Amino acid sequence: MSLSTAISLHLLGSAESRIAALDYVSEAFAEAVLDGVEVEAFAEAAIATALRELVAAHGEERVADIVQSFPERVRAGEFSSRLRQ
């Protein structure tokens, strides 16, 4: 496990908390889209808000370590909602 992955898992807490948090965010996302907010606008705002909260809680360097692994994780399909072909 890489340092950034270990930090990510530590910041996320228990599995139950991660599931509950994802449910809350998914629900807010769906409501915003139903209210006419553009998907990309909401997604960008959610990412910016999450990063701001993480920086406030853990500092810029720890958050920079976490997001450093994002390009690789995105390319690997970790955040894809569809099945990869």
C-alpha positions as CSV (number, residue, x, y, z in Angstrom):
1,M,0.0,0.0,0.0
2,S,1.4,3.4,-0.9
3,L,1.7,6.3,1.5
4,S,-1.1,8.2,-0.2
5,T,-3.4,5.2,-0.1
6,A,-2.7,4.6,3.6
7,I,-3.4,8.3,4.3
8,S,-6.6,8.1,2.2
9,L,-7.8,5.1,4.1
10,H,-6.9,6.7,7.4
11,L,-8.8,9.9,6.5
12,L,-11.9,8.0,5.4
13,G,-12.4,6.1,8.6
14,S,-14.5,3.0,9.0
15,A,-16.3,1.2,6.2
16,E,-19.7,2.1,7.6
17,S,-18.8,5.8,7.7
18,R,-17.5,5.7,4.1
19,I,-20.8,4.1,2.9
20,A,-22.9,6.5,4.8
21,A,-20.9,9.5,3.5
22,L,-21.1,8.2,-0.1
23,D,-24.9,7.8,0.3
24,Y,-25.3,11.4,1.5
25,V,-23.1,12.8,-1.3
26,S,-24.9,10.7,-4.0
27,E,-28.3,11.9,-2.7
28,A,-27.2,15.5,-2.7
29,F,-25.8,15.1,-6.2
30,A,-29.1,13.6,-7.5
31,E,-31.2,16.3,-5.9
32,A,-29.0,19.0,-7.4
33,V,-29.2,17.5,-10.9
34,L,-33.0,17.2,-10.6
35,D,-33.1,20.9,-9.6
36,G,-31.3,21.7,-12.9
37,V,-27.7,22.1,-11.7
38,E,-25.4,20.9,-14.4
39,V,-23.6,17.6,-13.6
40,E,-20.1,19.0,-14.2
41,A,-20.7,22.1,-12.2
42,F,-21.9,20.1,-9.2
43,A,-19.1,17.6,-9.5
44,E,-16.5,20.4,-9.6
45,A,-18.1,22.1,-6.6
46,A,-18.2,18.8,-4.7
47,I,-14.5,18.2,-5.4
48,A,-13.5,21.7,-4.4
49,T,-15.5,21.5,-1.2
50,A,-14.1,18.2,-0.2
51,L,-10.5,19.4,-0.8
52,R,-11.2,22.5,1.2
53,E,-12.5,20.4,4.1
54,L,-9.6,18.0,4.0
55,V,-7.0,20.8,3.9
56,A,-8.7,22.5,6.9
57,A,-8.6,19.2,8.8
58,H,-5.2,17.8,7.7
59,G,-3.2,20.5,6.0
60,E,-2.1,21.1,2.5
61,E,0.8,18.7,2.4
62,R,-1.2,15.6,3.5
63,V,-3.9,16.4,1.1
64,A,-1.4,17.0,-1.7
65,D,0.0,13.5,-0.9
66,I,-3.5,12.1,-1.3
67,V,-4.4,13.7,-4.6
68,Q,-1.1,12.9,-6.1
69,S,-2.4,9.4,-6.7
70,F,-5.7,10.5,-8.4
71,P,-4.6,10.4,-12.0
72,E,-3.5,6.8,-11.7
73,R,-6.6,5.8,-9.8
74,V,-8.9,7.5,-12.3
75,R,-7.1,5.8,-15.2
76,A,-7.4,2.5,-13.4
77,G,-11.2,2.9,-13.3
78,E,-11.5,3.3,-9.5
79,F,-14.1,6.1,-9.9
80,S,-15.9,4.7,-12.9
81,S,-19.6,3.9,-12.4
82,R,-19.8,1.8,-15.6
83,L,-18.3,-1.5,-16.3
84,R,-15.0,-1.2,-18.1
85,Q,-14.7,-3.0,-21.4
